[in-house]
Amino acid sequence: MLSPRGRTWLAGLSAALFLVLLDVFLQGPLVQLDLWVLQFDGEKAYPAFTDAAWLYDKVGQRSITVPVLLIVAGVLARRHRTWRPVTLAVFTVLILNVVVGAMKIVIGRAETESGSVDVFSGGMIFPSGHSSNMVLTGGLIIYLLRRYARRPPLRLLTVVVAVMTLLTCATSVYIGSHWVSDLIGGALVGGLLLQAVIVFDRATRRVDLGRSYGGDGEPMRTIILPPREPATKEPAGR
């Protein structure tokens, strides 16, 4: 269901998320980086960017990115006369809310305003919903376009999503809404969920002649072989 490259990404993301979680619980080097970055007050150091930073911070929220995802999915669904893109988009939003919300509640990491990096303290900050949302929704838009559109600009879209994700993380650090490890963990969670959604889609989809498209943008074709004629038996007793 996953290509060798996809399996490599899945293994790499899983290992990276495990290491980040281990560091957060044991307060390792990444948490020490969190405390060092906390000393930086972006709004005080560069007050001219405050309004723009708080405005862009809204982009990382699901109230902005999810409508964009649903619009893209709706256009593709109408064009190919299938609800599959919309269903996949809605499923992705639900799984993002459930997984990230559950992790925030269980881990309970303290907010940055407290100055504490402890877990199980009743906070709701790890992993970052902003970074996970940017990676997952942006990645799913690229995946849907790759599957349903003819020759979409995949490289350009990948660069745009990567830049927007990095800018979202930088904005969160600037306004002090997240620890650095929250943002890294959120991006990794988003990447893992994206891989899970792709696996689900490939395992359950049907290939509709003239409607599903491969990575080169050409329609996938189904070859139907005629039924084989039953073999005739020689009469016995001759």
MIDOSE-1310 file (N, C-alpha, C; in nm, 2 decimals, decimal comma, always signed):
residues 238
mlsp	+0,08/-0,12/+0,00/+0,00/+0,00/+0,00/+0,09/+0,13/+0,00; +0,20/+0,12/+0,07/+0,29/+0,23/+0,07/+0,41/+0,20/-0,02; +0,46/+0,29/-0,09/+0,59/+0,27/-0,17/+0,70/+0,26/-0,07; +0,82/+0,21/-0,12/+0,94/+0,21/-0,04/+0,97/+0,34/+0,02
rgrt	+0,96/+0,45/-0,06/+0,98/+0,58/+0,00/+0,88/+0,62/+0,11; +0,76/+0,58/+0,09/+0,65/+0,60/+0,19/+0,68/+0,53/+0,32; +0,73/+0,40/+0,31/+0,76/+0,33/+0,43/+0,88/+0,39/+0,50; +0,98/+0,44/+0,42/+1,09/+0,51/+0,48/+1,05/+0,63/+0,56
wlag	+0,96/+0,71/+0,50/+0,91/+0,83/+0,57/+0,83/+0,79/+0,69; +0,75/+0,68/+0,68/+0,67/+0,64/+0,80/+0,77/+0,60/+0,91; +0,87/+0,52/+0,88/+0,96/+0,48/+0,99/+1,04/+0,60/+1,04; +1,08/+0,69/+0,96/+1,16/+0,80/+1,00/+1,08/+0,90/+1,09
lsaa	+0,95/+0,92/+1,05/+0,86/+1,01/+1,13/+0,83/+0,94/+1,27; +0,81/+0,81/+1,27/+0,77/+0,75/+1,39/+0,89/+0,75/+1,49; +1,01/+0,73/+1,44/+1,13/+0,73/+1,52/+1,16/+0,87/+1,58; +1,14/+0,97/+1,49/+1,16/+1,11/+1,53/+1,06/+1,15/+1,64
lflv	+0,93/+1,11/+1,62/+0,83/+1,15/+1,72/+0,86/+1,08/+1,85; +0,90/+0,96/+1,85/+0,94/+0,88/+1,97/+1,05/+0,96/+2,05; +1,15/+1,00/+1,97/+1,26/+1,07/+2,04/+1,22/+1,20/+2,10; +1,13/+1,28/+2,03/+1,08/+1,40/+2,08/+1,00/+1,38/+2,21
lldv	+0,91/+1,28/+2,21/+0,84/+1,25/+2,33/+0,93/+1,21/+2,44; +1,03/+1,13/+2,41/+1,12/+1,09/+2,52/+1,19/+1,21/+2,57; +1,23/+1,30/+2,49/+1,30/+1,42/+2,53/+1,21/+1,51/+2,62; +1,08/+1,52/+2,58/+0,99/+1,61/+2,65/+0,96/+1,55/+2,79
flqg	+0,95/+1,42/+2,80/+0,92/+1,36/+2,93/+1,05/+1,35/+3,02; +1,17/+1,34/+2,96/+1,29/+1,33/+3,04/+1,36/+1,46/+3,05; +1,31/+1,57/+2,98/+1,36/+1,70/+2,98/+1,51/+1,70/+2,94; +1,52/+1,65/+2,81/+1,65/+1,63/+2,75/+1,70/+1,76/+2,68
plvq	+1,79/+1,75/+2,59/+1,85/+1,86/+2,52/+1,74/+1,95/+2,45; +1,64/+1,89/+2,39/+1,54/+1,97/+2,32/+1,46/+2,06/+2,42; +1,44/+2,01/+2,54/+1,37/+2,09/+2,64/+1,46/+2,20/+2,69; +1,59/+2,18/+2,69/+1,68/+2,28/+2,73/+1,68/+2,39/+2,62
ldlw	+1,66/+2,35/+2,50/+1,65/+2,45/+2,39/+1,52/+2,53/+2,41; +1,42/+2,46/+2,45/+1,29/+2,53/+2,48/+1,31/+2,65/+2,59; +1,39/+2,61/+2,69/+1,41/+2,71/+2,80/+1,50/+2,83/+2,75; +1,59/+2,79/+2,66/+1,68/+2,90/+2,61/+1,60/+2,99/+2,52
vlqf	+1,52/+2,94/+2,43/+1,44/+3,02/+2,34/+1,33/+3,10/+2,42; +1,29/+3,05/+2,53/+1,19/+3,13/+2,61/+1,25/+3,26/+2,65; +1,38/+3,28/+2,66/+1,44/+3,41/+2,70/+1,42/+3,51/+2,59; +1,38/+3,47/+2,47/+1,36/+3,56/+2,36/+1,22/+3,61/+2,36
dgek	+1,20/+3,74/+2,37/+1,07/+3,80/+2,37/+1,06/+3,87/+2,24; +0,99/+3,80/+2,14/+0,99/+3,86/+2,00/+0,91/+3,99/+1,99; +0,80/+3,99/+2,07/+0,72/+4,11/+2,06/+0,79/+4,24/+2,12; +0,87/+4,21/+2,22/+0,95/+4,32/+2,28/+1,07/+4,36/+2,19
aypa	+1,13/+4,26/+2,13/+1,25/+4,29/+2,05/+1,21/+4,35/+1,91; +1,10/+4,30/+1,85/+1,06/+4,35/+1,72/+0,91/+4,38/+1,72; +0,88/+4,49/+1,79/+0,73/+4,52/+1,81/+0,66/+4,55/+1,67; +0,74/+4,58/+1,57/+0,67/+4,62/+1,44/+0,60/+4,50/+1,38
ftda	+0,64/+4,38/+1,41/+0,59/+4,26/+1,35/+0,47/+4,20/+1,43; +0,43/+4,26/+1,54/+0,34/+4,20/+1,64/+0,20/+4,18/+1,57; +0,15/+4,28/+1,51/+0,01/+4,27/+1,45/+0,01/+4,17/+1,34; +0,12/+4,17/+1,25/+0,12/+4,08/+1,14/+0,14/+3,93/+1,19
awly	+0,22/+3,92/+1,30/+0,24/+3,78/+1,36/+0,11/+3,72/+1,41; +0,03/+3,80/+1,49/-0,09/+3,75/+1,54/-0,19/+3,73/+1,43; -0,19/+3,80/+1,32/-0,28/+3,78/+1,21/-0,24/+3,65/+1,14; -0,11/+3,63/+1,12/-0,07/+3,51/+1,05/-0,09/+3,39/+1,14
dkvg	-0,08/+3,40/+1,27/-0,10/+3,29/+1,36/-0,24/+3,23/+1,33; -0,34/+3,30/+1,29/-0,47/+3,25/+1,26/-0,47/+3,15/+1,14; -0,37/+3,17/+1,05/-0,36/+3,08/+0,94/-0,34/+2,93/+0,98; -0,26/+2,92/+1,09/-0,23/+2,78/+1,14/-0,35/+2,72/+1,20
qrsi	-0,45/+2,79/+1,23/-0,57/+2,74/+1,30/-0,66/+2,67/+1,19; -0,74/+2,57/+1,24/-0,82/+2,49/+1,14/-0,93/+2,58/+1,08; -0,97/+2,69/+1,14/-1,07/+2,77/+1,09/-1,03/+2,84/+0,95; -0,90/+2,84/+0,92/-0,86/+2,89/+0,80/-0,82/+2,78/+0,70
tvpv	-0,74/+2,69/+0,74/-0,69/+2,58/+0,65/-0,79/+2,48/+0,61; -0,88/+2,45/+0,70/-0,98/+2,34/+0,67/-1,08/+2,39/+0,56; -1,13/+2,51/+0,57/-1,21/+2,55/+0,45/-1,14/+2,55/+0,32; -1,01/+2,58/+0,32/-0,94/+2,57/+0,19/-0,93/+2,43/+0,15
lliv	-0,90/+2,34/+0,24/-0,90/+2,19/+0,21/-1,03/+2,15/+0,15; -1,14/+2,19/+0,22/-1,28/+2,14/+0,17/-1,31/+2,20/+0,04; -1,27/+2,32/+0,01/-1,30/+2,38/-0,12/-1,23/+2,30/-0,23; -1,10/+2,27/-0,21/-1,02/+2,20/-0,31/-1,09/+2,06/-0,33
agvl	-1,12/+1,99/-0,22/-1,18/+1,86/-0,22/-1,32/+1,87/-0,30; -1,39/+1,97/-0,27/-1,52/+1,99/-0,33/-1,51/+2,01/-0,48; -1,42/+2,09/-0,53/-1,39/+2,11/-0,67/-1,35/+1,98/-0,74; -1,26/+1,91/-0,68/-1,22/+1,78/-0,74/-1,33/+1,68/-0,74
arrh	-1,41/+1,68/-0,63/-1,53/+1,58/-0,63/-1,63/+1,62/-0,74; -1,66/+1,74/-0,76/-1,75/+1,78/-0,86/-1,70/+1,75/-1,00; -1,57/+1,77/-1,02/-1,51/+1,75/-1,15/-1,51/+1,60/-1,19; -1,49/+1,52/-1,09/-1,48/+1,37/-1,12/-1,60/+1,29/-1,08
rtwr	-1,71/+1,37/-1,03/-1,83/+1,31/-0,99/-1,82/+1,19/-0,89; -1,74/+1,22/-0,79/-1,73/+1,13/-0,68/-1,71/+1,20/-0,55; -1,77/+1,15/-0,44/-1,76/+1,21/-0,31/-1,63/+1,17/-0,24; -1,54/+1,09/-0,30/-1,42/+1,04/-0,24/-1,33/+1,15/-0,18
pvtl	-1,30/+1,26/-0,26/-1,21/+1,36/-0,20/-1,27/+1,43/-0,08; -1,40/+1,46/-0,08/-1,47/+1,53/+0,03/-1,47/+1,44/+0,15; -1,50/+1,31/+0,13/-1,50/+1,21/+0,24/-1,37/+1,20/+0,31; -1,26/+1,20/+0,22/-1,13/+1,19/+0,28/-1,09/+1,31/+0,35
avft	-1,13/+1,43/+0,30/-1,10/+1,55/+0,37/-1,16/+1,56/+0,51; -1,29/+1,53/+0,51/-1,37/+1,53/+0,64/-1,31/+1,43/+0,74; -1,27/+1,31/+0,69/-1,21/+1,21/+0,78/-1,08/+1,26/+0,83; -1,00/+1,33/+0,75/-0,87/+1,38/+0,79/-0,89/+1,49/+0,90
vlil	-0,99/+1,57/+0,89/-1,01/+1,68/+0,99/-1,05/+1,61/+1,12; -1,14/+1,51/+1,12/-1,18/+1,44/+1,24/-1,07/+1,37/+1,31; -0,98/+1,30/+1,23/-0,87/+1,23/+1,29/-0,77/+1,32/+1,35; -0,75/+1,44/+1,29/-0,66/+1,54/+1,34/-0,71/+1,59/+1,48
nvvv	-0,84/+1,63/+1,49/-0,89/+1,68/+1,61/-0,88/+1,58/+1,72; -0,92/+1,45/+1,69/-0,92/+1,34/+1,79/-0,78/+1,31/+1,84; -0,69/+1,29/+1,75/-0,55/+1,25/+1,79/-0,48/+1,36/+1,86; -0,47/+1,48/+1,81/-0,40/+1,59/+1,87/-0,47/+1,63/+2,00
gamk	-0,60/+1,64/+2,00/-0,67/+1,67/+2,13/-0,65/+1,57/+2,24; -0,65/+1,44/+2,20/-0,62/+1,34/+2,30/-0,48/+1,35/+2,35; -0,38/+1,37/+2,27/-0,24/+1,39/+2,31/-0,22/+1,51/+2,40; -0,29/+1,62/+2,37/-0,28/+1,73/+2,46/-0,33/+1,71/+2,60
ivig	-0,45/+1,63/+2,60/-0,51/+1,60/+2,73/-0,42/+1,51/+2,81; -0,37/+1,40/+2,75/-0,30/+1,30/+2,82/-0,16/+1,35/+2,86; -0,09/+1,42/+2,78/+0,05/+1,47/+2,81/+0,04/+1,59/+2,91; -0,06/+1,68/+2,89/-0,08/+1,79/+2,98/+0,04/+1,88/+3,01
raet	+0,11/+1,91/+2,91/+0,23/+2,00/+2,93/+0,19/+2,14/+2,96; +0,28/+2,20/+3,05/+0,25/+2,34/+3,10/+0,27/+2,44/+2,99; +0,19/+2,55/+3,00/+0,20/+2,66/+2,90/+0,33/+2,73/+2,91; +0,37/+2,80/+2,81/+0,49/+2,88/+2,81/+0,49/+2,99/+2,91
esgs	+0,37/+3,05/+2,93/+0,36/+3,16/+3,03/+0,40/+3,12/+3,17; +0,39/+2,99/+3,20/+0,42/+2,95/+3,34/+0,57/+2,93/+3,36; +0,65/+2,92/+3,25/+0,79/+2,90/+3,26/+0,83/+2,76/+3,29; +0,73/+2,67/+3,31/+0,76/+2,53/+3,34/+0,74/+2,45/+3,22
vdvf	+0,83/+2,35/+3,20/+0,83/+2,26/+3,09/+0,77/+2,12/+3,13; +0,71/+2,11/+3,25/+0,67/+1,99/+3,31/+0,55/+1,93/+3,23; +0,54/+1,80/+3,23/+0,42/+1,73/+3,17/+0,33/+1,69/+3,29; +0,21/+1,65/+3,25/+0,11/+1,61/+3,35/+0,07/+1,72/+3,45
sggm	+0,08/+1,85/+3,40/+0,05/+1,96/+3,48/-0,08/+2,03/+3,45; -0,16/+1,97/+3,36/-0,29/+2,02/+3,33/-0,29/+2,12/+3,21; -0,17/+2,13/+3,14/-0,17/+2,22/+3,03/-0,23/+2,15/+2,90; -0,24/+2,23/+2,80/-0,30/+2,18/+2,67/-0,21/+2,23/+2,56
ifps	-0,08/+2,20/+2,55/+0,01/+2,27/+2,46/+0,09/+2,18/+2,37; +0,10/+2,05/+2,41/+0,18/+1,96/+2,33/+0,09/+1,84/+2,28; +0,10/+1,81/+2,15/+0,18/+1,88/+2,04/+0,10/+2,00/+1,99; +0,17/+2,08/+1,91/+0,11/+2,20/+1,86/+0,01/+2,17/+1,75
ghss	-0,11/+2,22/+1,77/-0,21/+2,20/+1,67/-0,19/+2,28/+1,54; -0,12/+2,39/+1,56/-0,09/+2,47/+1,44/+0,00/+2,40/+1,34; +0,12/+2,35/+1,39/+0,21/+2,29/+1,30/+0,16/+2,15/+1,24; +0,09/+2,08/+1,33/+0,03/+1,95/+1,28/-0,08/+1,98/+1,18
nmvl	-0,16/+2,08/+1,20/-0,26/+2,12/+1,10/-0,20/+2,16/+0,97; -0,10/+2,24/+0,97/-0,04/+2,29/+0,85/+0,02/+2,17/+0,77; +0,09/+2,08/+0,83/+0,15/+1,97/+0,76/+0,04/+1,87/+0,71; -0,06/+1,84/+0,79/-0,16/+1,75/+0,75/-0,25/+1,80/+0,64
tggl	-0,31/+1,92/+0,66/-0,40/+1,97/+0,56/-0,33/+2,01/+0,43; -0,21/+2,07/+0,45/-0,13/+2,11/+0,33/-0,09/+1,98/+0,25; -0,04/+1,88/+0,32/+0,00/+1,76/+0,26/-0,12/+1,69/+0,19; -0,24/+1,69/+0,25/-0,35/+1,63/+0,19/-0,40/+1,70/+0,06
iiyl	-0,39/+1,83/+0,06/-0,42/+1,91/-0,06/-0,33/+1,86/-0,17; -0,20/+1,85/-0,14/-0,11/+1,81/-0,25/-0,14/+1,66/-0,29; -0,17/+1,58/-0,20/-0,21/+1,44/-0,23/-0,33/+1,43/-0,32; -0,44/+1,51/-0,29/-0,56/+1,50/-0,37/-0,53/+1,56/-0,51
lrry	-0,46/+1,66/-0,52/-0,43/+1,72/-0,65/-0,34/+1,62/-0,73; -0,25/+1,55/-0,66/-0,17/+1,45/-0,73/-0,25/+1,34/-0,79; -0,35/+1,30/-0,71/-0,44/+1,19/-0,75/-0,54/+1,22/-0,86; -0,60/+1,34/-0,84/-0,72/+1,37/-0,92/-0,69/+1,48/-1,03
arrp	-0,59/+1,56/-1,02/-0,57/+1,67/-1,11/-0,47/+1,62/-1,22; -0,47/+1,69/-1,33/-0,38/+1,66/-1,44/-0,26/+1,75/-1,43; -0,14/+1,69/-1,40/-0,01/+1,75/-1,40/-0,01/+1,88/-1,31; -0,05/+1,86/-1,18/-0,04/+1,98/-1,09/+0,10/+2,02/-1,06
plrl	+0,12/+2,14/-1,02/+0,26/+2,19/-0,98/+0,30/+2,14/-0,85; +0,33/+2,01/-0,84/+0,36/+1,95/-0,70/+0,48/+2,01/-0,63; +0,59/+2,03/-0,71/+0,70/+2,08/-0,64/+0,68/+2,22/-0,58; +0,61/+2,30/-0,66/+0,58/+2,44/-0,61/+0,49/+2,43/-0,49
ltvv	+0,39/+2,35/-0,50/+0,30/+2,34/-0,38/+0,37/+2,28/-0,26; +0,46/+2,19/-0,28/+0,54/+2,14/-0,16/+0,62/+2,25/-0,10; +0,68/+2,33/-0,18/+0,76/+2,44/-0,13/+0,68/+2,54/-0,05; +0,56/+2,57/-0,11/+0,47/+2,66/-0,05/+0,42/+2,61/+0,09
vavm	+0,38/+2,48/+0,10/+0,34/+2,43/+0,22/+0,45/+2,43/+0,33; +0,57/+2,39/+0,28/+0,69/+2,39/+0,37/+0,72/+2,53/+0,43; +0,72/+2,63/+0,34/+0,75/+2,76/+0,38/+0,64/+2,81/+0,48; +0,51/+2,78/+0,45/+0,41/+2,83/+0,54/+0,41/+2,76/+0,67
tllt	+0,46/+2,63/+0,68/+0,47/+2,56/+0,80/+0,58/+2,62/+0,88; +0,70/+2,64/+0,82/+0,81/+2,70/+0,89/+0,77/+2,84/+0,94; +0,70/+2,92/+0,86/+0,66/+3,05/+0,91/+0,56/+3,05/+1,02; +0,47/+2,94/+1,02/+0,38/+2,92/+1,13/+0,46/+2,89/+1,26
cats	+0,56/+2,81/+1,25/+0,64/+2,78/+1,37/+0,72/+2,90/+1,42; +0,77/+2,97/+1,33/+0,85/+3,10/+1,37/+0,75/+3,20/+1,43; +0,63/+3,21/+1,38/+0,53/+3,30/+1,44/+0,50/+3,26/+1,58; +0,48/+3,13/+1,60/+0,44/+3,08/+1,74/+0,56/+3,11/+1,84
vyig	+0,68/+3,09/+1,79/+0,79/+3,13/+1,88/+0,80/+3,28/+1,91; +0,77/+3,36/+1,81/+0,78/+3,50/+1,82/+0,68/+3,55/+1,92; +0,55/+3,50/+1,92/+0,45/+3,55/+2,01/+0,45/+3,46/+2,14; +0,54/+3,36/+2,15/+0,55/+3,28/+2,27/+0,43/+3,19/+2,30
shwv	+0,36/+3,14/+2,20/+0,25/+3,06/+2,23/+0,28/+2,91/+2,24; +0,40/+2,87/+2,20/+0,44/+2,73/+2,20/+0,59/+2,72/+2,23; +0,62/+2,60/+2,30/+0,76/+2,56/+2,31/+0,81/+2,51/+2,17; +0,94/+2,52/+2,14/+0,99/+2,47/+2,02/+0,96/+2,32/+2,00
sdli	+0,97/+2,25/+2,10/+0,94/+2,10/+2,10/+0,80/+2,07/+2,07; +0,71/+2,16/+2,11/+0,57/+2,15/+2,08/+0,55/+2,15/+1,92; +0,61/+2,25/+1,86/+0,60/+2,27/+1,72/+0,66/+2,15/+1,64; +0,78/+2,11/+1,68/+0,84/+1,99/+1,62/+0,75/+1,87/+1,63
ggal	+0,71/+1,84/+1,75/+0,62/+1,73/+1,78/+0,49/+1,74/+1,69; +0,43/+1,86/+1,68/+0,31/+1,87/+1,61/+0,33/+1,85/+1,46; +0,44/+1,89/+1,40/+0,47/+1,87/+1,26/+0,49/+1,72/+1,24; +0,56/+1,65/+1,33/+0,58/+1,50/+1,31/+0,44/+1,43/+1,32
vggl	+0,36/+1,47/+1,42/+0,22/+1,41/+1,43/+0,15/+1,43/+1,30; +0,15/+1,55/+1,24/+0,08/+1,58/+1,12/+0,13/+1,49/+1,01; +0,27/+1,47/+1,00/+0,32/+1,39/+0,90/+0,28/+1,24/+0,91; +0,28/+1,19/+1,03/+0,23/+1,06/+1,05/+0,09/+1,04/+1,02
llqa	+0,00/+1,13/+1,06/-0,14/+1,12/+1,02/-0,16/+1,13/+0,87; -0,08/+1,21/+0,80/-0,09/+1,22/+0,66/-0,06/+1,08/+0,60; +0,05/+1,02/+0,65/+0,08/+0,88/+0,59/-0,03/+0,78/+0,62; -0,09/+0,79/+0,74/-0,20/+0,70/+0,77/-0,32/+0,73/+0,68
vivf	-0,35/+0,85/+0,65/-0,46/+0,88/+0,56/-0,44/+0,83/+0,42; -0,31/+0,84/+0,37/-0,28/+0,79/+0,24/-0,29/+0,64/+0,24; -0,25/+0,57/+0,34/-0,26/+0,42/+0,35/-0,41/+0,38/+0,34; -0,49/+0,45/+0,42/-0,63/+0,43/+0,43/-0,69/+0,45/+0,29
drat	-0,66/+0,55/+0,22/-0,72/+0,58/+0,09/-0,68/+0,47/-0,01; -0,55/+0,44/-0,01/-0,51/+0,34/-0,11/-0,56/+0,20/-0,08; -0,59/+0,17/+0,05/-0,64/+0,04/+0,08/-0,79/+0,02/+0,05; -0,86/+0,14/+0,04/-1,01/+0,13/+0,03/-1,07/+0,18/-0,10
rrvd	-0,99/+0,25/-0,18/-1,04/+0,31/-0,30/-1,07/+0,21/-0,41; -1,16/+0,26/-0,50/-1,19/+0,18/-0,62/-1,14/+0,27/-0,74; -1,09/+0,20/-0,84/-1,04/+0,27/-0,96/-1,15/+0,28/-1,05; -1,20/+0,40/-1,08/-1,31/+0,43/-1,17/-1,25/+0,47/-1,30
lgrs	-1,29/+0,40/-1,41/-1,23/+0,42/-1,54/-1,25/+0,56/-1,58; -1,15/+0,63/-1,62/-1,16/+0,77/-1,67/-1,17/+0,87/-1,56; -1,16/+0,83/-1,43/-1,18/+0,93/-1,32/-1,06/+0,93/-1,23; -0,99/+0,82/-1,21/-0,87/+0,82/-1,12/-0,75/+0,84/-1,20
yggd	-0,66/+0,92/-1,15/-0,54/+0,96/-1,22/-0,41/+0,92/-1,15; -0,31/+0,88/-1,22/-0,19/+0,85/-1,16/-0,10/+0,97/-1,13; +0,02/+0,95/-1,09/+0,11/+1,06/-1,05/+0,15/+1,14/-1,18; +0,14/+1,08/-1,30/+0,17/+1,16/-1,42/+0,06/+1,23/-1,47
gepm	-0,06/+1,23/-1,41/-0,18/+1,30/-1,45/-0,26/+1,23/-1,56; -0,22/+1,11/-1,60/-0,29/+1,03/-1,70/-0,39/+0,94/-1,64; -0,51/+0,92/-1,70/-0,61/+0,84/-1,64/-0,56/+0,69/-1,63; -0,60/+0,63/-1,52/-0,56/+0,49/-1,50/-0,67/+0,40/-1,58
rtii	-0,62/+0,30/-1,65/-0,71/+0,22/-1,73/-0,72/+0,08/-1,68; -0,84/+0,02/-1,69/-0,87/-0,11/-1,65/-0,88/-0,20/-1,77; -0,81/-0,31/-1,78/-0,82/-0,41/-1,89/-0,90/-0,52/-1,84; -1,01/-0,55/-1,92/-1,10/-0,66/-1,89/-1,08/-0,77/-1,99
lppr	-1,04/-0,89/-1,94/-1,02/-1,00/-2,02/-1,15/-1,08/-2,04; -1,17/-1,13/-2,17/-1,29/-1,21/-2,19/-1,28/-1,34/-2,12; -1,40/-1,40/-2,08/-1,40/-1,52/-2,01/-1,35/-1,64/-2,09; -1,28/-1,73/-2,02/-1,22/-1,84/-2,09/-1,33/-1,94/-2,13
epat	-1,31/-2,00/-2,24/-1,41/-2,11/-2,28/-1,38/-2,23/-2,20; -1,49/-2,30/-2,16/-1,47/-2,43/-2,08/-1,41/-2,53/-2,17; -1,31/-2,61/-2,11/-1,25/-2,71/-2,19/-1,35/-2,83/-2,22; -1,35/-2,88/-2,34/-1,43/-2,99/-2,38/-1,37/-3,12/-2,35
kepa	-1,45/-3,21/-2,29/-1,39/-3,35/-2,26/-1,43/-3,45/-2,37; -1,34/-3,54/-2,39/-1,36/-3,65/-2,48/-1,46/-3,75/-2,42; -1,56/-3,79/-2,50/-1,65/-3,89/-2,45/-1,58/-4,02/-2,40; -1,62/-4,07/-2,29/-1,55/-4,19/-2,24/-1,60/-4,31/-2,31
gr	-1,52/-4,42/-2,31/-1,56/-4,55/-2,36/-1,53/-4,57/-2,50; -1,46/-4,48/-2,57/-1,43/-4,50/-2,71/-1,29/-4,56/-2,72
